[in-house]
Amino acid sequence: MEVTTIARPYAEAVFALADKANALGAWSDVLGRLAAVAADRDMQDAISNPKFSSEQVYGLIASVAGDLSKDAQNFVHILIENDRLVLLPTIREQFETLKHSREGVVDAVITSAMPLDAAQLSALVADLEKRFKRKIKPQVGEDRDLIGGVRVVVGDEVIDGSVRGKLAAMTTGLLNN
């Protein structure tokens, strides 16, 4: 079974709990901390060590993750009991997707050939928000191979305004004629 399939019920349960308590932001923070802890290589070694009891694993996670609410403590205990701590990064990712959907936010991966200044990024985000009629949460990166321009991925839609993309489109057009 695929990791995302196994993680989905946990993400949906935490989302329902957080949504009911009007605590999506707080849970986002908690899951971010827990996912970072679970993704650490040393922590993964400790979690998978059969010499540690469930309570010792919980104590280790709790000591590193910081202050956890009673619900978050219970959630960690459930993950430990079901041997699912390694799913925390995927659970967080799925929780964030559900949260963004509820808030009308969509992630946009913006890759540019050169660094974008604040004004350029702000203008691009405003244009994307008009196009998609949703709030955009940008994740900005750089790829010098683009030569110039930007490439934007929102969901399964790709907007390729890069020089490399335009050259590839021209090549395809010439080869098909």
C-alpha positions, -999 to 999 in steps of 0.1 A, spaced: 0 0 0 13 35 -9 24 58 19 -1 86 9 -30 61 11 -20 50 46 -14 86 58 -47 99 44 -71 87 72 -48 102 98 -46 135 80 -83 136 75 -90 128 112 -66 155 124 -81 180 100 -116 172 112 -105 176 148 -86 209 141 -115 222 119 -141 215 146 -119 232 172 -112 261 148 -75 254 153 -62 248 118 -33 271 123 -23 256 156 -24 221 142 -5 232 112 23 244 135 22 212 156 23 189 126 51 209 112 72 204 143 62 167 146 70 161 109 104 177 113 112 155 143 100 123 125 120 132 94 153 135 113 176 105 105 187 100 142 151 102 153 141 76 127 168 53 140 155 57 176 119 52 166 127 20 148 149 7 176 131 -23 192 149 -16 225 127 15 231 92 10 246 63 30 232 65 54 262 102 59 256 96 68 220 68 91 230 90 108 256 117 113 230 93 128 204 76 150 230 109 163 244 121 174 209 87 186 195 80 210 223 47 218 240 19 195 228 -18 199 235 -36 169 250 -51 162 215 -16 163 199 -3 140 226 -31 115 219 -24 117 182 13 109 187 3 80 210 -20 66 182 8 69 156 32 51 179 7 23 187 0 18 150 37 21 140 30 51 118 53 78 131 73 77 98 41 90 81 42 123 99 57 143 70 31 129 46 3 134 71 14 171 75 15 175 37 -20 161 33 -33 182 62 -19 213 46 -36 205 13 -69 201 32 -63 233 51 -55 253 19 -85 239 2 -107 251 32 -91 285 32 -93 289 -6 -55 288 -9 -36 270 -36 2 264 -37 21 278 -67 56 266 -74 74 295 -91 107 288 -106 127 317 -122 160 319 -140 171 348 -118 160 359 -83 127 377 -82 126 409 -61 96 416 -38 78 438 -63 81 412 -91 69 384 -69 40 404 -56 29 414 -91 32 377 -103 12 365 -73 -15 391 -79 -18 380 -116 -20 343 -105 -47 351 -80 -68 368 -107 -63 339 -130 -71 311 -106 -96 331 -85 -79 318 -53 -54 330 -28 -19 319 -39 8 306 -16 40 309 -35 70 286 -32 98 303 -50 129 287 -64 156 293 -90 168 273 -120 194 290 -142 187 264 -169 155 282 -177 177 309 -193 151 336 -186 115 341 -175 95 320 -151 78 287 -149 47 283 -126 30 251 -115 -4 254 -98 -19 221 -91 -17 202 -123 -15 233 -145 19 245 -158 25 280 -171 58 280 -188 70 315 -196 107 306 -195 130 311 -225 138 274 -224 101 265 -225 95 289 -254 124 274 -273 111 239 -267 76 249 -280 91 265 -311 112 233 -318 81 212 -314 62 235 -337 89 234 -364 92 197 -362 55 192 -366 52 213 -397 
